[in-house]
Amino acid sequence: MKILIAAGGTGGHLFPMLAVIEQLKELSKEKITFNFFGRSDKIEGRILPSLGYKLHKTKLTGFVSPISLQTLKIPFHLFKSILQLKKLIKYENIDAVLCAGAYISVPAGIACRMCGKKLYLMESNVNPGKAISILASSATQIYTSFDATENYFNTAMKIKLKNFGNPVRKDIIKHCDTNLAFTKFGLEKGRRVVFIFGGSLGAITINNAVIRWLDNFSSADYQILWQTGSSSMNNFDYNIALPSNIKRVEFIEDMASAYSISDLIVSRSGATTIAELCIVGKPAVLVPLPSSSNNEQYLNAKYLEEHNAGLIINNADISDNLYSIVDALMRDKQHLQLMSKSIKLLARPDASKKIASDILHSIKN
């Protein structure tokens, strides 16, 4: 069996797909060959070669601004990518195409339709992105993460939807030794932890808010694990002096360990982060990225807040309100327990297995 994958640009598109691929390998009775389509300068260009997957490269970009040289090149790169993928599908005798959204998915979905192959789409956010909306009519199945997503599709499209949840990597679900985790991050064992991060690249607004309230946090009876992202990406001063109860790291590979010792999370609200928080059952203060193209981060966060599983702080307000909200929650253990209980009810730990099983069944029928 041969499958073409279009998933990349960000970890939010790539990692859920890799979780499904893990399950496809485990569940399939025959060998599956995976071909990836994406950009060499994005996350897929770094991750996929190390995992042994072949990446078919493109120069296609997303829409940046109405008037720019890059935008003017999009139609050319789109047409070239479609031809490239049509040739690949026919030459490799691809059985199906899986797309996780974003601009990388568009030529793969179009080429798939032109070649008469089965197309499977994965939408991680509450509201479908432009690529998923464009390709929906050609899809064999559309896998969603939230029940509210069906409200964005017409009646004819709804029969294609299957809400199995957003796939999460196995290493997030693994059991962690919390004593080792405290030691790993240089934190005091047994003392409560607030874990603050802005995604793998960090978030300037969140970082600046932490810096503003360093003196207040220094006298708190809890400690802070703070993932800042690299200084080059965030113009962050790594020489700034920190209180002893705040530990800063540039990037955390072992997120499962960080989650395991956390009593409260402060983060962006990308779909992958939301899915992970539900799995680990941690209450969260969510700071939606205002520049997300389809307002998806706010809608993701709103879904948790409506289920008493999270609390939203708007990006523009975090500088003023970060300390007061975090400190109030850390003093209210009953509220944290309620949020933890509520977010666990939204967890879908078997999402990747269900999606993989459904794809295998569909391809063979």
Wavefront OBJ file of the C-alpha trace (Angstrom):
o trace
v 0.000 0.000 0.000
v 1.263 3.486 -0.870
v 0.034 6.703 0.734
v 0.891 10.321 -0.075
v 0.906 12.719 2.894
v 0.560 16.514 2.752
v 1.121 17.795 6.288
v 3.556 20.463 7.363
v 4.361 24.097 7.821
v 3.804 23.826 11.567
v 3.923 21.097 14.193
v 0.163 21.482 14.557
v -0.250 19.953 11.106
v 2.658 17.522 11.116
v 2.564 15.874 14.544
v -1.091 14.726 14.497
v -0.414 13.157 11.092
v 2.675 11.372 12.422
v 0.517 9.991 15.247
v -1.899 8.555 12.666
v 0.995 7.114 10.652
v 2.243 5.311 13.783
v -1.147 3.632 14.063
v -1.385 2.871 10.344
v 1.887 0.953 10.620
v 0.690 -0.969 13.675
v -2.765 -1.833 12.359
v -1.979 -2.635 8.730
v -1.378 -6.275 7.824
v 0.679 -5.190 4.834
v 3.614 -2.827 4.463
v 2.750 0.805 3.811
v 5.076 3.181 1.979
v 4.636 6.856 2.865
v 5.602 9.727 0.559
v 5.484 13.272 1.974
v 4.923 16.552 0.159
v 6.128 19.793 1.742
v 8.825 22.407 2.112
v 12.417 21.677 3.037
v 12.699 24.911 5.066
v 9.724 24.151 7.335
v 9.328 21.726 10.212
v 8.706 18.792 7.855
v 12.114 19.430 6.280
v 13.777 18.932 9.678
v 11.676 16.132 11.136
v 10.825 13.788 8.252
v 14.357 12.947 6.976
v 15.360 11.997 10.529
v 12.435 9.565 10.617
v 13.412 8.010 7.295
v 10.566 9.419 5.187
v 11.006 10.785 1.681
v 9.999 14.428 1.255
v 8.958 15.629 -2.203
v 9.793 19.329 -2.075
v 7.844 22.356 -3.224
v 8.369 26.123 -3.299
v 4.661 26.805 -2.773
v 3.912 29.302 0.012
v 0.819 30.514 1.771
v -0.858 33.845 1.093
v 1.169 36.632 2.729
v -0.193 39.954 1.485
v -2.272 41.154 -1.492
v 0.689 42.866 -3.136
v 4.009 41.042 -2.930
v 6.323 39.129 -5.241
v 5.755 35.993 -3.181
v 1.991 36.243 -3.613
v 2.346 36.765 -7.364
v 4.314 33.512 -7.584
v 1.646 31.427 -5.819
v -0.393 30.495 -8.951
v 2.783 29.374 -10.751
v 4.012 27.271 -7.820
v 0.515 25.842 -7.292
v 0.216 24.737 -10.942
v 3.744 23.304 -10.895
v 3.015 21.407 -7.659
v -0.182 19.896 -9.051
v 1.682 18.590 -12.096
v 4.485 17.294 -9.863
v 2.014 15.408 -7.652
v -0.062 14.018 -10.525
v 3.121 12.509 -11.928
v 4.083 11.147 -8.495
v 0.651 9.605 -7.874
v 0.695 7.830 -11.222
v 4.374 6.796 -11.161
v 4.296 5.491 -7.581
v 0.774 4.092 -7.987
v -0.399 5.917 -4.856
v -3.505 4.372 -3.272
v -4.663 7.344 -1.195
v -3.786 10.883 -0.145
v -3.939 12.235 3.423
v -3.987 15.996 4.034
v -3.807 17.895 7.327
v -4.758 21.341 6.059
v -2.819 24.532 5.207
v -1.591 25.518 1.750
v 0.520 22.342 1.331
v -2.705 20.323 1.174
v -4.279 22.165 -1.756
v -2.166 20.838 -4.688
v -2.101 17.352 -3.137
v -5.882 17.298 -2.847
v -6.406 18.625 -6.365
v -3.943 16.132 -7.875
v -5.629 13.347 -5.929
v -9.025 14.300 -7.347
v -7.657 14.505 -10.894
v -6.151 11.015 -10.550
v -9.321 9.519 -9.096
v -7.735 8.440 -5.798
v -9.245 8.472 -2.317
v -8.680 11.646 -0.311
v -8.723 11.879 3.502
v -8.684 15.224 5.319
v -7.828 15.971 8.965
v -9.113 19.189 10.534
v -7.677 19.864 13.997
v -9.392 23.168 14.783
v -12.995 23.984 15.622
v -13.455 25.917 12.387
v -12.093 24.401 9.163
v -9.267 26.220 7.432
v -9.403 27.444 3.854
v -7.585 24.402 2.436
v -9.977 21.927 4.072
v -12.963 23.966 2.874
v -11.614 23.993 -0.690
v -11.002 20.234 -0.733
v -14.044 19.065 1.260
v -16.229 18.281 -1.750
v -13.528 15.926 -3.109
v -12.872 14.154 0.182
v -13.684 10.537 0.908
v -13.713 11.256 4.656
v -13.085 14.328 6.816
v -11.798 13.673 10.339
v -12.566 16.398 12.879
v -11.459 17.130 16.440
v -14.492 19.010 17.785
v -18.199 18.228 17.527
v -18.842 21.935 16.827
v -16.967 21.653 13.501
v -20.031 20.192 11.813
v -21.667 23.630 12.083
v -19.261 24.890 9.402
v -20.350 22.330 6.789
v -23.561 22.055 4.786
v -25.831 19.034 4.996
v -24.270 17.317 1.973
v -20.780 17.559 3.491
v -21.769 16.446 6.997
v -22.102 12.803 5.922
v -18.332 12.794 5.305
v -17.462 14.000 8.826
v -16.175 11.702 11.549
v -15.362 13.312 14.888
v -12.642 11.128 16.403
v -10.605 13.905 18.044
v -7.158 15.327 17.318
v -4.391 12.666 17.267
v -1.723 13.036 19.943
v 1.787 11.580 19.859
v 2.438 8.504 21.986
v 5.208 10.236 23.906
v 2.669 12.706 25.328
v 0.542 9.898 26.734
v 3.462 7.978 28.275
v 3.827 7.632 32.048
v 6.479 9.942 33.513
v 8.519 9.730 36.700
v 7.704 13.089 38.291
v 10.743 12.981 40.578
v 12.986 12.719 37.521
v 10.985 15.465 35.800
v 11.516 17.911 38.695
v 15.243 17.160 38.607
v 15.430 17.427 34.826
v 14.088 20.982 34.850
v 15.943 22.074 37.991
v 12.762 22.520 40.004
v 12.090 21.885 43.678
v 10.400 18.520 44.185
v 6.888 18.669 45.555
v 6.477 22.425 45.066
v 3.631 23.402 42.755
v 4.454 24.418 39.172
v 3.051 26.841 36.610
v 4.229 25.864 33.129
v 4.336 28.818 30.704
v 5.094 28.381 27.014
v 4.211 29.869 23.646
v 4.701 26.883 21.370
v 7.990 25.525 20.050
v 9.081 28.980 18.869
v 7.982 30.842 21.971
v 5.707 33.905 22.051
v 7.005 37.457 22.438
v 3.841 38.755 24.113
v 3.777 35.982 26.703
v 7.525 36.345 27.375
v 7.219 40.106 27.897
v 4.324 39.597 30.297
v 6.387 37.194 32.414
v 9.273 39.681 32.472
v 6.937 42.465 33.619
v 5.796 40.437 36.629
v 9.104 38.813 37.638
v 9.214 40.596 41.014
v 5.685 39.450 41.875
v 6.293 35.869 40.785
v 9.533 35.799 42.805
v 7.576 35.930 46.069
v 4.982 33.312 45.068
v 4.747 29.996 46.912
v 4.858 28.144 43.571
v 7.538 27.881 40.897
v 7.507 28.542 37.165
v 8.826 26.476 34.284
v 9.154 28.910 31.393
v 9.812 27.905 27.786
v 10.832 31.084 25.983
v 11.798 29.907 22.514
v 15.132 30.939 21.012
v 16.502 34.440 21.522
v 16.906 34.883 17.763
v 13.199 34.265 17.170
v 11.900 36.360 20.071
v 14.509 39.111 20.546
v 14.768 37.738 24.053
v 17.505 38.800 26.459
v 18.898 35.564 27.878
v 21.117 37.480 30.307
v 18.194 38.764 32.352
v 18.421 37.747 36.008
v 15.692 35.405 37.219
v 14.358 34.618 40.689
v 15.310 31.189 42.029
v 11.751 29.882 41.632
v 11.677 30.534 37.856
v 13.461 28.133 35.507
v 13.832 29.158 31.888
v 14.459 26.838 28.937
v 14.649 27.619 25.248
v 12.897 24.500 23.978
v 11.408 21.397 25.609
v 11.571 18.154 23.687
v 10.051 16.074 26.498
v 6.706 17.829 26.882
v 5.207 14.836 28.689
v 7.577 15.362 31.627
v 6.836 19.100 31.722
v 3.091 18.451 31.721
v 3.398 15.768 34.415
v 4.674 18.176 37.091
v 2.441 21.122 36.156
v -0.492 22.344 38.212
v -1.447 25.094 35.750
v -0.548 25.745 32.108
v -0.283 29.134 30.373
v -0.056 28.738 26.598
v -1.310 29.532 23.135
v -4.357 27.567 21.986
v -3.328 25.773 18.819
v -5.249 22.561 18.165
v -2.355 20.271 19.079
v -1.778 22.049 22.394
v -5.505 21.832 23.185
v -5.542 18.089 22.455
v -2.473 17.513 24.619
v -3.925 19.500 27.533
v -7.083 17.404 27.392
v -5.068 14.177 27.409
v -2.918 15.176 30.384
v -5.875 16.761 32.186
v -4.238 20.059 33.076
v -6.163 23.310 33.706
v -5.073 26.089 31.380
v -4.940 29.827 30.894
v -5.142 30.223 27.122
v -3.757 33.158 25.143
v -5.024 32.813 21.549
v -2.664 33.964 18.819
v -4.446 36.996 17.316
v -2.805 36.613 13.914
v -4.042 33.049 13.325
v -5.483 33.125 9.826
v -8.973 31.856 10.543
v -9.329 32.958 14.190
v -9.008 29.256 14.998
v -6.992 29.684 18.185
v -9.671 31.829 19.793
v -12.407 29.368 18.833
v -10.348 26.455 20.185
v -9.862 28.289 23.480
v -13.524 29.311 23.619
v -14.529 25.648 23.317
v -12.512 24.822 26.440
v -13.763 27.870 28.326
v -17.382 26.978 27.529
v -16.743 23.550 29.065
v -15.183 25.058 32.232
v -11.858 23.537 31.179
v -9.864 26.688 30.468
v -9.715 30.451 30.881
v -9.020 32.913 28.053
v -6.781 35.967 28.306
v -6.731 38.051 25.121
v -3.254 38.653 23.738
v -3.658 42.421 24.221
v -4.512 41.964 27.910
v -1.889 39.461 29.043
v 0.731 42.054 29.950
v -1.625 43.642 32.482
v -3.423 40.533 33.732
v -1.038 37.566 33.641
v 0.080 37.706 37.258
v -3.295 38.451 38.828
v -5.058 35.633 36.967
v -2.320 33.037 37.496
v -1.929 33.902 41.167
v -5.684 33.849 41.813
v -6.007 30.405 40.213
v -3.033 29.000 42.112
v -4.689 30.147 45.367
v -7.966 28.479 44.404
v -7.235 24.747 44.458
v -10.917 23.862 44.194
v -11.223 25.812 40.944
v -8.104 24.127 39.532
v -9.500 20.705 40.428
v -12.792 21.517 38.696
v -10.965 22.689 35.545
v -8.811 19.565 35.561
v -11.840 17.312 35.898
v -13.652 19.179 33.108
v -10.762 19.115 30.637
v -10.241 15.377 31.139
v -13.800 14.806 29.936
v -12.812 16.295 26.563
v -9.838 13.959 26.029
v -9.756 11.658 22.992
v -6.742 9.398 23.620
v -7.761 6.881 20.938
v -8.134 9.441 18.120
v -5.126 8.316 16.070
v -6.115 4.649 16.307
v -9.700 5.337 15.241
v -8.623 7.483 12.279
v -6.015 4.958 11.117
v -8.462 2.066 11.415
v -11.111 3.941 9.469
v -8.652 4.885 6.705
v -7.464 1.286 6.283
v -11.033 0.018 6.140
v -12.033 2.715 3.638
v -9.048 2.166 1.316
v -9.858 -1.528 1.019
v -13.551 -0.952 0.267
l 1 2 3 4 5 6 7 8 9 10 11 12 13 14 15 16 17 18 19 20 21 22 23 24 25 26 27 28 29 30 31 32 33 34 35 36 37 38 39 40 41 42 43 44 45 46 47 48 49 50 51 52 53 54 55 56 57 58 59 60 61 62 63 64 65 66 67 68 69 70 71 72 73 74 75 76 77 78 79 80 81 82 83 84 85 86 87 88 89 90 91 92 93 94 95 96 97 98 99 100 101 102 103 104 105 106 107 108 109 110 111 112 113 114 115 116 117 118 119 120 121 122 123 124 125 126 127 128 129 130 131 132 133 134 135 136 137 138 139 140 141 142 143 144 145 146 147 148 149 150 151 152 153 154 155 156 157 158 159 160 161 162 163 164 165 166 167 168 169 170 171 172 173 174 175 176 177 178 179 180 181 182 183 184 185 186 187 188 189 190 191 192 193 194 195 196 197 198 199 200 201 202 203 204 205 206 207 208 209 210 211 212 213 214 215 216 217 218 219 220 221 222 223 224 225 226 227 228 229 230 231 232 233 234 235 236 237 238 239 240 241 242 243 244 245 246 247 248 249 250 251 252 253 254 255 256 257 258 259 260 261 262 263 264 265 266 267 268 269 270 271 272 273 274 275 276 277 278 279 280 281 282 283 284 285 286 287 288 289 290 291 292 293 294 295 296 297 298 299 300 301 302 303 304 305 306 307 308 309 310 311 312 313 314 315 316 317 318 319 320 321 322 323 324 325 326 327 328 329 330 331 332 333 334 335 336 337 338 339 340 341 342 343 344 345 346 347 348 349 350 351 352 353 354 355 356 357 358 359 360 361 362 363 364 365
